[in-house]
Amino acid sequence: MTVDRIGHVEPIPPSRKTGRSESVRGTDRTDTINVSEEAKIQAEKYQVLELIKAVPETDEARIVELRQRLDDPSYVNDRLNATADNILRAWMA
């Protein structure tokens, strides 16, 4: 199998320097960004919404149960006594 030339092929010319790199190299610029107040407000709203989404849903039945337990003086006293005993044991050890 032979491959014939399709047309005349020009050689690649040598690369020429444009001189642009020297002009860029000589500057001491830094990049800056300006954020509008509206963008800051929108970002803050987004963060708040993400925090709200991360909060677990409330279980109303559980809240009612806990309120009833806290209203019962014997429950509170038993819990306080158990907690106090644990604290004393930790200090004595």
Secondary structure by P-SEA (a helix, b strand, c coil): ccccccccccccccccccaaaaaaaacbbbbbbbbcaaaaaaaaaaaaaaaaaacccccaaaaaaaaaaaacaaaaaaaaaaaaaaaaaaaac
